[in-house]
Amino acid sequence: MAFLWFHSWKIAAVIFAAMIVNLVARRSRGAGAPGTAALRRRPGGGRGVVVTTVTDVVGFASLLGLGTLVLM
């Protein structure tokens, strides 16, 4: 869809790669969150906030970082 919108394969590749990095970060942090929450004796307590924050930061950094490396 990005290729059709921007008519550039580089932009489409950057968006695709950033989405994959974001997905991997979400899955790895989501899998580790129950273990860290159990240490505080509240399983599931605050897990969604941590996973969302990590996913947003990694996604934003990967999009900007990959965009800088590929497009500049």
LOFIDREN-642963 format. One record per residue: x, y, z of N, C-alpha, C, O, CB in turn. Coordinates in steps of 0.1 Angstrom, whole numbers, padded with zeros to 4 digits, always signed. Glycine has a CB too. Example, Ala and Ser with C-alpha at 12.3 -4.5 7.8 and 13.67 -1.06 7.14 Angstrom:
BEGIN
+0132-0057+0078+0123-0045+0078+0132-0033+0078+0142-0033+0085+0113-0045+0090 +0128-0022+0071+0137-0011+0071+0129+0000+0079+0134+0011+0080+0141-0006+0057 
//
This chain:
BEGIN
+0008-0012+0000+0000+0000+0000+0009+0013+0000+0006+0023-0007-0009+0000+0012 +0020+0012+0008+0029+0024+0008+0035+0026-0006+0037+0038-0010+0040+0021+0018 +0038+0015-0013+0043+0017-0027+0033+0024-0036+0037+0033-0043+0047+0004-0033 +0021+0020-0035+0010+0027-0043+0008+0041-0039+0005+0050-0047-0003+0019-0042 +0010+0044-0026+0007+0058-0021+0019+0067-0025+0017+0078-0030+0005+0058-0006 +0031+0063-0022+0043+0071-0024+0050+0069-0037+0059+0077-0041+0052+0069-0013 +0048+0058-0044+0054+0054-0057+0070+0053-0055+0077+0057-0063+0051+0065-0068 +0073+0048-0044+0088+0046-0040+0089+0033-0033+0083+0031-0023+0093+0058-0032 +0098+0024-0039+0100+0011-0032+0108+0013-0019+0107+0005-0010+0107+0001-0041 +0117+0023-0019+0125+0025-0007+0116+0029+0005+0118+0024+0016+0135+0037-0009 +0106+0038+0003+0097+0041+0014+0089+0029+0019+0087+0027+0031+0088+0053+0010 +0085+0022+0009+0077+0010+0012+0085+0000+0020+0080-0007+0029+0071+0003-0001 +0098-0002+0016+0107-0011+0023+0109-0007+0038+0110-0015+0047+0120-0013+0016 +0111+0006+0039+0114+0012+0053+0102+0010+0062+0103+0006+0073+0117+0027+0052 +0090+0012+0057+0078+0011+0065+0076-0004+0068+0072-0008+0079+0065+0016+0057 +0078-0013+0058+0077-0027+0060+0086-0032+0071+0083-0039+0080+0079-0035+0047 +0099-0028+0070+0109-0032+0079+0106-0027+0093+0108-0034+0103+0123-0028+0075 +0102-0015+0094+0098-0009+0107+0086-0016+0114+0086-0018+0126+0095+0006+0106 +0077-0021+0105+0066-0028+0111+0070-0042+0116+0065-0047+0126+0055-0030+0100 +0079-0048+0109+0085-0061+0114+0092-0060+0127+0091-0068+0136+0094-0068+0103 +0101-0050+0128+0108-0047+0140+0098-0044+0151+0101-0049+0163+0118-0035+0138 +0088-0037+0149+0078-0034+0159+0071-0046+0163+0068-0048+0175+0068-0023+0154 +0067-0055+0154+0061-0067+0157+0070-0076+0166+0065-0082+0176+0057-0075+0144 +0082-0077+0162+0091-0086+0170+0093-0080+0184+0094-0087+0194+0105-0087+0163 +0094-0067+0185+0095-0060+0199+0083-0063+0207+0084-0066+0219+0098-0045+0197 +0071-0062+0201+0059-0064+0208+0058-0079+0213+0054-0081+0224+0047-0061+0200 +0061-0088+0204+0060-0102+0208+0071-0106+0219+0067-0113+0228+0063-0111+0196 +0083-0101+0218+0093-0104+0228+0090-0097+0241+0092-0104+0252+0107-0100+0223 +0085-0085+0241+0082-0078+0254+0069-0084+0260+0068-0085+0272+0081-0063+0252 +0060-0087+0252+0047-0093+0256+0049-0107+0263+0042-0110+0272+0037-0094+0245 +0059-0114+0258+0062-0127+0263+0069-0126+0277+0068-0134+0286+0070-0136+0254 +0077-0116+0278+0085-0114+0291+0078-0106+0301+0082-0106+0313+0098-0107+0288 +0067-0100+0298+0060-0092+0308+0054-0099+0319+0054-0095+0331+0049-0084+0301 +0048-0111+0317+0042-0119+0329+0053-0122+0339+0050-0122+0351+0036-0131+0324 +0065-0125+0335+0076-0129+0344+0080-0117+0353+0082-0119+0365+0088-0134+0337 +0080-0105+0347+0084-0093+0355+0073-0089+0364+0075-0084+0374+0088-0082+0345 +0060-0091+0359+0049-0087+0368+0048-0097+0380+0043-0092+0390+0036-0087+0359 +0052-0109+0378+0051-0119+0389+0061-0115+0400+0058-0119+0412+0054-0133+0384 +0071-0108+0397+0081-0104+0407+0075-0094+0417+0079-0093+0428+0094-0099+0401 +0065-0086+0412+0058-0076+0420+0046-0082+0427+0039-0075+0433+0055-0064+0412 +0044-0095+0424+0032-0102+0430+0019-0097+0426+0009-0099+0432+0033-0101+0445 +0019-0091+0414+0006-0087+0408+0006-0092+0393+0009-0084+0384+0004-0072+0409 +0003-0104+0391+0003-0109+0377-0007-0101+0368-0018-0099+0371-0001-0124+0376 -0001-0095+0357-0009-0087+0348-0011-0073+0352-0016-0065+0345-0023-0093+0347 -0006-0069+0364-0007-0056+0368+0003-0046+0361+0015-0048+0362-0004-0055+0383 -0003-0037+0353+0006-0028+0346+0013-0034+0334+0021-0027+0327+0016-0022+0355 +0009-0046+0330+0016-0052+0319+0013-0045+0305+0022-0043+0297+0012-0067+0318 +0001-0041+0303-0003-0035+0291+0004-0022+0289+0007-0018+0277-0018-0033+0291 +0006-0014+0299+0012-0001+0298+0027-0003+0294+0032+0005+0286+0011+0007+0311 +0033-0013+0300+0047-0015+0297+0049-0020+0283+0058-0015+0275+0053-0025+0307 +0041-0029+0278+0042-0034+0265+0039-0023+0255+0046-0022+0244+0032-0046+0263 +0029-0015+0257+0025-0005+0248+0036+0006+0247+0040+0011+0236+0012+0002+0252 +0042+0009+0258+0053+0019+0259+0065+0014+0251+0071+0021+0243+0057+0023+0273 +0069+0002+0254+0081-0004+0247+0078-0005+0232+0087-0001+0224+0084-0018+0252 +0066-0009+0228+0063-0010+0214+0063+0003+0207+0068+0004+0196+0049-0017+0212 +0057+0013+0213+0057+0027+0207+0071+0032+0205+0074+0038+0195+0049+0036+0216 +0080+0031+0216+0093+0036+0215+0101+0029+0204+0108+0036+0196+0100+0035+0229 +0101+0016+0204+0108+0008+0194+0103+0011+0180+0111+0012+0171+0107-0007+0197 +0090+0012+0179+0084+0014+0165+0088+0028+0160+0092+0029+0148+0069+0013+0166 +0087+0038+0168+0091+0051+0164+0106+0052+0161+0110+0058+0151+0087+0062+0175 +0114+0047+0169+0129+0047+0167+0133+0039+0155+0141+0043+0147+0136+0042+0179 +0126+0028+0153+0130+0020+0141+0125+0026+0128+0133+0026+0118+0123+0006+0142 +0114+0033+0128+0109+0040+0116+0119+0051+0113+0123+0053+0101+0095+0045+0118 +0122+0059+0122+0131+0071+0120+0145+0066+0117+0152+0072+0108+0131+0080+0132 +0150+0056+0124+0163+0051+0122+0165+0045+0108+0175+0048+0101+0167+0041+0132 +0156+0036+0104+0156+0030+0091+0154+0040+0080+0161+0039+0070+0146+0019+0090 +0145+0049+0082+0143+0060+0072+0156+0068+0070+0159+0072+0059+0132+0069+0077 +0163+0071+0081+0175+0079+0079+0186+0071+0072+0192+0076+0063+0180+0083+0093 +0187+0058+0076+0197+0050+0069+0195+0047+0054+0204+0048+0046+0199+0037+0077 +0182+0045+0051+0179+0041+0037+0177+0053+0028+0181+0053+0017+0166+0032+0037 +0170+0063+0033+0166+0074+0025+0176+0085+0024+0175+0094+0015+0153+0080+0029 +0186+0086+0033+0195+0097+0032+0207+0093+0024+0217+0101+0022+0200+0101+0046 
//
